[in-house]
Amino acid sequence: MAKVLIVPVSAGLNASAAAQAFAKALDAQIFQAVDATAETLLAQGKSDDWFDALVGKVAALDAANLVIEGIAPDADKIYLAGKNVELALSLDAAAVFAVRSDNADADELANRLNLAKQFFAAAPGVLEGFVVDGAAASVAEAAAEKTGLTFFGSSDALKDVSVLAGREAKRLSPAQFRYNLIDFARQADKRIVLPEGAEPRTVQAAAICHEKGIARCVLLAKREEVEAVAKERGISLPDSLEIIDPASLVEQYVGPMCELRKSKGLTPEDARKQLQDTVVLGTMMMAQNDVDGLVSGAVHTTANTIRPALQLIKTAPGASLVSSVFFMLLPNQVLVFGDCAVNPNPTAQQLADIAIQSADSAKAFGIDPKVAMISYSTVNSGSGPDVDTVIEATKLAREKRPDLAIDGPLQYDAATVPGVGKSKAPGSPVAGQATVLVFPDLNTGNCTYKAVQRSANVLSVGPLLQGLRKPVNDLSRGALVEDIVFTIALTAVQAKQMEG
């Protein structure tokens, strides 16, 4: 679907004429982005909710092409007009300025366009050009040369718009990722166990998941403890939310656990002791196919979450290790970071496997995987054992999966910034456009994801664990309720994918 966002530049400009012209030229539907709820949600700081709703509405239209009327500048509502950039990014739409100018001065028109361009400075590749009504074509063409923007004509005489019809999707936006994730999870309809059943954030997240139909959650905790948390936090517990006292389940899993660990000589007595740990209990529920996935880590460490899974669930067929990725919801697009939570110092072989696992995870969630093997060196700009490991890992990953776009070593900026990538690694299929970044070790990966998350104030979803036979996912102990909801959704989607 080709999508075009008409962005009014002039105050009081009615963009409908330009929108209708583009819709006719592209055989497209017109979509009104701003409705009665938009201003209310934005004023409440809930712009993500608005963008997510818009993505859902666009998906429901199922149109071949779409022309979106953007937000006109208004002196009393300047904040709203600034949302046009996020609107274009959320819908992965090409932005086209609509201008009214009765002035014959190309410099004046160019100045207005250049001022409007500043909103899109941090969104390269989004702004495609402009239409102008009232000015002579010669004036507009001169302004186009001065601004570097494509002149698409006027509302009543468009030209060269076929380039927009053939525009390919450039990125997966955070709003589209969130919409896809929740939609996939609803379709999966999976039962997810939450061992930290009385933890306040977990209780609230489980309630939200039931209200939105994201997953069927099972809280392992005494009912009175959960109800006390809900009362204190003002959480309404849905009738469909399962709350199970862990003590009532222990005995039924003693025998199966002893069977799974018989090579280690596990006795019933030891099994009972271990099953007092709700993470172990939840893992056994999954091992016996009583639930489809597990989410823990709000109060447990990563090791406490993963260890029972490695002992009782085991790795998936063909998987040499368990690794992790975070989905980083940056303003412009969603990137995948791996491995930021599990493997401290991977070998070249392990790094290659992490790259492949991460690429497959990206693809499973709608991200076109272009894998950058990150290092302090780009191509041959540096040397040493650490760089050699990345070089070897890149070679091994390419040999194993020639179908994937994998390149390295690449520095972070060479991997993600088009201009730097073109300069430092010309001809690379990944440089400047990487969507999956594989870090050389846990120290680098963990520090980078947290620096990006906190400094840029972006949502990071994960860690998503890769390589296990069934989905077990870990939470940061600083996780927000929103983080837990999305991790539950990720787990539900993984469970569905693992069925095949």
C-alpha positions in Angstrom: 0.0 0.0 0.0 1.4 3.4 -1.0 0.5 6.1 1.5 0.9 9.8 1.1 0.4 12.4 3.9 -0.6 15.9 2.7 1.0 18.3 5.2 -0.6 21.9 5.0 2.2 24.5 5.4 0.1 27.6 5.3 -2.1 28.6 8.2 -5.8 28.4 7.2 -4.9 26.3 4.1 -7.5 23.7 3.2 -5.6 20.6 2.2 -8.7 18.9 0.9 -8.1 20.0 -2.7 -4.6 18.6 -2.8 -5.7 15.4 -1.0 -8.5 14.9 -3.5 -6.1 15.5 -6.4 -3.6 12.9 -5.1 -6.3 10.4 -4.4 -7.6 10.7 -7.9 -4.1 10.4 -9.4 -3.1 7.4 -7.3 -6.6 5.8 -7.3 -6.5 6.1 -3.5 -8.9 6.5 -0.6 -8.8 9.6 1.5 -8.2 9.2 5.3 -8.9 11.9 7.8 -6.2 11.5 10.5 -7.7 14.0 13.0 -11.0 13.1 14.6 -12.8 14.2 17.8 -10.6 12.1 20.0 -7.2 13.2 18.7 -6.9 16.5 20.5 -8.1 14.9 23.8 -5.6 12.1 23.6 -2.7 14.4 22.7 -3.6 16.8 25.5 -3.5 13.9 27.9 0.0 12.8 26.7 -1.4 9.7 25.0 -0.1 10.2 21.5 0.9 6.6 21.3 -2.7 5.5 21.8 -3.8 7.9 19.0 -1.1 6.6 16.6 -1.9 2.9 17.5 -5.6 3.6 16.8 -4.8 5.2 13.5 -2.7 2.2 12.4 -5.6 0.0 13.2 -8.1 2.1 11.3 -5.7 2.1 8.2 -5.3 -1.6 8.4 -9.1 -2.0 8.5 -9.5 0.0 5.3 -7.5 -2.6 3.4 -7.0 0.1 0.6 -4.6 -0.3 -2.3 -3.4 3.3 -1.8 -4.2 5.9 0.8 -4.0 9.7 0.9 -4.0 11.1 4.5 -5.0 14.7 5.3 -2.4 16.1 7.7 -2.8 18.7 10.5 -2.9 22.3 9.4 -0.9 24.8 11.5 -3.0 26.7 14.0 -1.6 29.5 16.2 -3.7 28.2 19.1 -2.7 24.5 18.5 0.9 24.6 17.4 1.6 21.3 19.2 -0.9 19.5 16.9 0.8 20.5 13.7 4.1 19.2 15.0 2.6 15.8 15.1 2.6 15.5 11.3 6.1 14.1 11.4 5.1 11.3 13.8 2.0 10.8 11.8 4.1 10.1 8.6 6.4 7.9 10.5 3.7 5.9 12.2 1.9 5.2 9.0 5.1 4.9 6.9 3.7 7.6 4.6 5.5 9.9 2.1 5.0 13.5 3.3 4.0 16.1 0.7 3.8 19.8 1.6 0.7 21.7 0.4 1.4 25.4 0.1 -0.6 28.4 -1.0 1.5 31.3 -2.4 0.4 34.3 -4.4 3.9 35.7 -4.3 6.0 35.6 -7.4 9.2 35.4 -5.4 10.9 31.9 -5.5 13.2 32.8 -2.6 10.2 33.6 -0.4 8.5 30.2 -1.3 11.8 28.4 -0.8 12.2 30.0 2.6 8.8 28.8 3.7 9.4 25.3 2.5 12.8 25.2 4.2 11.3 26.3 7.5 8.7 23.5 7.2 11.4 21.0 6.4 13.0 21.5 9.8 10.2 19.5 11.3 11.3 16.5 9.2 15.1 17.0 9.8 15.2 14.0 12.1 13.1 11.8 9.8 15.3 11.3 6.6 13.5 9.8 3.6 10.0 10.7 4.7 9.6 14.1 3.0 9.1 13.7 -0.8 8.1 17.1 -2.2 5.4 19.7 -2.4 2.4 21.0 -4.3 1.8 24.8 -4.5 -1.4 26.6 -5.5 -1.3 30.2 -6.7 2.3 30.5 -7.8 3.5 30.2 -11.4 5.2 26.8 -12.3 8.4 28.6 -13.0 8.5 30.1 -9.5 7.7 26.7 -7.9 10.4 24.9 -10.0 13.0 27.5 -8.9 12.0 26.9 -5.3 12.3 23.2 -5.8 15.9 23.7 -6.9 16.7 25.8 -3.9 15.1 23.3 -1.4 16.0 20.0 -3.0 12.3 19.0 -2.9 10.3 17.5 -5.8 7.7 19.8 -7.2 4.5 17.8 -7.9 2.6 20.6 -9.5 -0.6 22.2 -8.2 -3.9 20.7 -6.9 -5.5 21.0 -10.4 -2.4 20.0 -12.4 -0.4 17.3 -10.6 2.7 15.7 -12.3 5.1 12.9 -11.7 3.2 11.3 -8.9 3.9 7.8 -10.1 7.0 7.8 -8.0 4.8 7.9 -4.9 2.7 5.0 -6.1 5.8 2.8 -6.5 7.2 3.8 -3.1 8.2 0.8 -1.0 7.7 0.5 2.7 10.9 1.9 4.3 10.6 1.1 8.0 8.4 -0.6 10.6 7.2 2.2 12.9 6.7 1.8 16.6 2.9 2.2 16.2 2.8 -0.4 13.5 4.9 -2.8 15.6 2.6 -2.3 18.6 -0.5 -2.8 16.5 0.9 -5.9 14.8 2.1 -7.4 18.1 -1.2 -7.0 19.9 -3.1 -8.2 16.8 -0.9 -11.3 16.4 -1.2 -12.1 20.2 -5.0 -11.8 20.1 -5.1 -14.2 17.2 -2.8 -16.6 19.0 -5.1 -16.9 22.0 -2.4 -18.4 24.3 -2.4 -19.2 28.0 0.6 -17.5 29.7 1.7 -18.2 33.3 3.0 -15.4 35.4 5.0 -16.9 38.4 5.2 -13.5 40.2 1.4 -13.5 40.6 1.0 -11.0 43.4 3.6 -8.5 42.1 1.6 -5.2 41.6 2.9 -4.4 38.1 2.3 -8.0 37.0 -1.3 -8.0 38.4 -2.1 -4.8 36.5 -0.5 -6.1 33.3 -2.5 -9.3 33.5 -5.7 -7.4 33.9 -4.9 -5.3 30.9 -4.1 -8.4 28.8 -7.6 -9.8 29.6 -9.4 -6.5 29.0 -7.7 -6.3 25.6 -7.9 -10.0 24.7 -4.1 -10.2 24.4 -3.6 -13.5 26.3 -5.2 -15.7 28.9 -3.0 -15.1 31.9 -2.5 -17.3 34.9 -1.3 -15.6 38.1 0.5 -18.0 40.5 -0.4 -16.5 43.9 -2.9 -16.8 46.7 -6.2 -15.1 45.7 -6.3 -13.0 48.8 -2.8 -11.6 48.0 -3.8 -10.7 44.5 -7.1 -9.1 45.6 -5.3 -7.0 48.2 -2.9 -5.7 45.5 -5.8 -5.0 43.2 -7.7 -3.1 45.9 -4.6 -1.0 46.9 -3.9 -0.2 43.2 -7.5 0.3 42.1 -7.2 -2.6 39.6 -10.3 -4.3 38.4 -9.7 -8.0 38.2 -11.5 -9.6 35.2 -13.5 -12.7 35.9 -11.6 -14.5 33.2 -8.3 -14.0 34.9 -7.0 -17.2 36.5 -5.5 -17.0 40.0 -4.1 -20.3 41.3 -2.5 -20.9 44.7 0.9 -22.4 43.9 0.6 -24.8 46.9 -2.4 -26.5 45.2 -0.3 -27.4 42.1 2.9 -28.7 43.6 2.0 -32.4 44.1 0.8 -32.9 40.5 4.2 -31.9 39.1 6.4 -33.9 41.4 6.3 -37.1 39.4 6.8 -35.4 36.0 9.7 -33.3 37.3 11.4 -36.4 38.7 11.0 -38.1 35.3 12.5 -35.1 33.5 15.4 -34.9 35.9 16.0 -38.6 36.5 19.4 -38.5 34.9 20.4 -36.0 37.7 18.9 -38.3 40.4 16.2 -35.9 41.4 14.1 -37.3 44.3 10.5 -36.5 45.0 11.5 -34.7 48.2 14.0 -32.5 46.3 11.4 -31.9 43.5 8.8 -30.7 46.1 11.4 -28.3 47.5 12.2 -26.9 44.1 8.6 -26.6 43.1 8.1 -24.1 46.0 9.8 -21.7 43.6 6.9 -20.4 41.4 9.3 -20.0 38.4 10.1 -23.7 38.6 6.5 -24.5 39.1 5.4 -22.3 36.1 8.2 -23.9 34.0 6.8 -27.4 34.8 3.3 -26.3 33.9 4.8 -25.4 30.5 6.8 -28.6 30.2 3.5 -30.5 30.7 1.7 -28.4 28.1 -0.6 -26.9 30.7 0.3 -23.4 29.6 1.8 -22.1 26.4 4.5 -19.7 27.7 6.0 -18.0 30.8 6.9 -14.4 31.7 9.0 -13.6 34.8 11.7 -11.3 36.0 9.9 -8.3 37.7 11.4 -9.5 41.0 13.5 -12.5 39.8 16.9 -12.3 38.2 17.5 -13.4 34.6 19.4 -16.5 35.8 16.4 -17.5 38.0 14.1 -17.2 35.0 16.3 -19.0 32.5 17.9 -21.8 34.6 14.7 -23.8 35.1 13.9 -23.5 31.4 17.3 -24.8 30.4 16.8 -27.7 32.9 13.2 -28.6 32.1 12.3 -27.2 28.7 15.7 -27.5 26.9 16.8 -25.8 23.7 14.9 -26.0 20.5 16.0 -28.6 17.9 19.0 -27.2 16.0 19.6 -24.4 18.5 23.2 -24.3 19.9 22.5 -21.7 22.6 19.9 -19.4 24.1 20.2 -15.7 23.4 18.1 -12.6 23.6 16.9 -9.6 21.7 15.2 -6.3 22.6 12.9 -4.5 20.2 13.9 -0.9 20.5 10.9 1.4 19.6 12.9 4.4 18.4 10.9 7.5 17.1 11.6 6.7 13.4 11.5 2.9 13.4 11.9 -0.3 15.4 15.4 -1.8 15.7 16.4 -5.2 17.1 19.3 -5.4 19.5 21.0 -8.7 20.4 22.4 -10.2 22.6 21.9 -7.8 25.5 20.9 -10.1 28.3 22.4 -13.7 28.2 25.8 -14.5 26.7 28.7 -12.6 28.3 31.5 -13.4 25.8 30.3 -15.3 22.8 32.7 -17.0 20.4 32.6 -16.3 16.7 30.4 -19.4 16.2 28.0 -18.3 19.0 27.9 -14.7 17.6 27.0 -16.1 14.2 24.1 -18.1 15.7 23.0 -15.1 17.7 22.9 -13.1 14.5 20.8 -15.7 12.7 18.4 -16.1 15.7 18.0 -12.4 15.9 17.3 -12.0 12.2 14.6 -14.7 12.4 13.0 -13.0 15.4 12.9 -9.7 13.5 11.3 -11.3 10.5 8.7 -13.1 12.7 7.5 -9.7 14.0 7.3 -7.9 10.7 10.8 -6.4 10.5 12.9 -6.9 7.3 16.2 -8.2 8.8 19.3 -6.4 7.7 21.9 -7.6 10.1 24.9 -5.4 11.3 27.7 -7.1 13.2 28.7 -4.3 15.5 32.3 -3.5 16.4 34.5 -0.5 17.1 35.8 -1.1 13.6 34.1 -0.7 10.3 35.3 -3.1 7.5 39.1 -2.8 8.0 39.5 0.4 10.0 40.7 -1.4 13.1 42.3 -4.7 14.1 42.8 -6.9 17.1 41.2 -10.1 18.6 37.8 -8.5 19.2 37.5 -7.3 15.6 38.7 -10.7 14.3 35.9 -12.4 16.2 33.3 -10.2 14.5 34.9 -10.8 11.1 34.8 -14.6 11.6 31.3 -14.5 13.0 30.1 -12.5 9.9 31.7 -15.1 7.6 30.1 -18.0 9.5 26.7 -16.4 9.6 26.7 -15.7 5.8 27.8 -19.3 5.1 24.9 -20.7 7.3 22.3 -18.3 6.0 23.1 -16.9 2.5 19.5 -15.7 2.3 20.1 -13.1 4.9 21.6 -9.6 4.5 24.5 -9.7 7.0 27.5 -7.4 7.1 30.3 -6.5 9.5 32.3 -5.4 11.3 30.4 -2.1 11.3 30.4 0.7 13.8 27.0 1.7 15.2 26.9 4.9 13.2 28.0 3.2 10.0 25.2 0.6 10.5 22.4 3.0 11.2 23.1 6.4 9.6 22.8 6.4 5.8 25.4 9.0 5.1 28.0 7.5 7.4 27.3 4.0 6.0 27.7 5.2 2.5 31.0 6.8 3.3 32.5 4.1 5.5 31.2 1.0 3.8 30.1 1.8 0.2 28.3 -1.0 -1.5 27.3 -2.7 1.7 23.8 -4.2 1.6 23.4 -3.3 5.3 25.4 -0.2 6.2 23.2 2.8 6.9 20.0 0.8 6.9 20.5 -1.9 9.5 17.4 -3.1 11.4 19.1 -5.9 13.4 22.2 -4.9 15.4 24.3 -7.8 16.9 26.7 -6.6 19.6 30.1 -8.4 20.1 29.5 -9.1 23.8 27.1 -8.7 26.7 28.9 -5.7 28.2 28.5 -3.7 25.0 25.0 -4.9 24.2 23.5 -4.3 27.7 25.1 -0.9 28.1 24.0 0.2 24.6 20.4 -0.8 25.0 20.1 0.9 28.4 21.8 4.0 27.2 19.5 4.3 24.2 16.4 3.4 26.2 17.0 5.9 29.0 18.7 8.7 27.1 16.3 8.7 24.2 13.3 7.8 26.4 12.2 5.0 24.1 10.3 1.9 24.9 12.3 -1.3 24.7 10.3 -4.5 24.5 12.0 -7.6 25.8 14.3 -9.3 26.3 12.8 -11.9 24.0 14.6 -15.2 24.6 15.6 -17.2 21.5 16.6 -20.8 21.2 14.3 -22.5 23.8 11.9 -25.2 22.9 9.0 -23.2 24.4 8.7 -19.5 25.1 10.1 -18.2 28.4 10.7 -14.5 28.6 12.5 -12.4 31.1 11.7 -8.9 32.4 13.9 -6.2 33.6 13.3 -5.6 37.3 12.7 -2.0 36.4 10.0 -3.0 34.0 6.9 -0.8 33.6 3.4 -2.2 33.4 3.5 -1.4 29.6 6.7 -3.5 29.3 5.1 -6.5 30.9 2.0 -6.3 28.7 4.1 -6.2 25.6 6.3 -9.1 26.8 3.2 -11.2 27.5 2.1 -10.4 23.9 5.5 -11.4 22.6 5.4 -14.7 24.4 1.9 -15.4 23.1 3.1 -14.8 19.5 6.2 -16.9 20.0 4.1 -19.8 21.3 1.9 -19.6 18.2 5.0 -19.6 15.9 6.6 -22.5 17.7 3.6 -24.7 16.9 4.8 -24.8 13.3 
